[in-house]
Amino acid sequence: MKLVIKGTALLFALLLIACGGKEEKKKEGFSVERQKTGIEQPKAALETPTTKASERIDLTNKGIGPITSITLNEGIDGVMANQGKEVYDQMCIACHRLGKKFIGPAPNDILKRRTPEWVMNMILNPDGMVKEDPLAKDLLIEFNGSPMANQGLTEEQARAVLEYFRTL
């Protein structure tokens, strides 16, 4: 019995000796050491615009889609704007709220930041816009990868929504 106790004690002592002695030094804070891959990216490619995509003004981009040119009348067509509000309330309000960021951007003052063609193309062709239009791609990133759903609106309905946006 004494032999078993002495053997166990010896084994335990050897384990302590084998495991001990190595001292790790803790560093203050957090750091990561990375190796260079040899591929250098241009500094401009790494920089991101400081203005959010939803606040950026681009009155030259007409977007990707069926609308290449549109002429807006001086005055607002009240009947068309009311139709646009009905379409907006039925199809768009789930993601777009007046005056605040929601799942998608607020439509307030959209025509001060985008061309009418861009707005209509985004309504009519959101899939194509997200694939090919740089601003739509940036909006997708800003809004956490939530793409705008294609609601299947006609050009007339999209035009009515655009007229409603003019009243906001």
Sequence and secondary structure as in RCSB ss.txt:
>XXXX:A:sequence
MKLVIKGTALLFALLLIACGGKEEKKKEGFSVERQKTGIEQPKAALETPTTKASERIDLTNKGIGPITSITLNEG
IDGVMANQGKEVYDQMCIACHRLGKKFIGPAPNDILKRRTPEWVMNMILNPDGMVKEDPLAKDLLIEFNGSPMAN
QGLTEEQARAVLEYFRTL
>XXXX:A:secstr
 HHHHHHHHHHHHHHHHHHSS      SS        S    HHHH   SS TTT  BSS   SSS       SS
  HHHHHHHHHHIIIIITTT BTTB SSS   TTHHHHB HHHHHHHHH HHHHHHH HHHHHHHHHTTT     
    HHHHHHHHHHHHH 
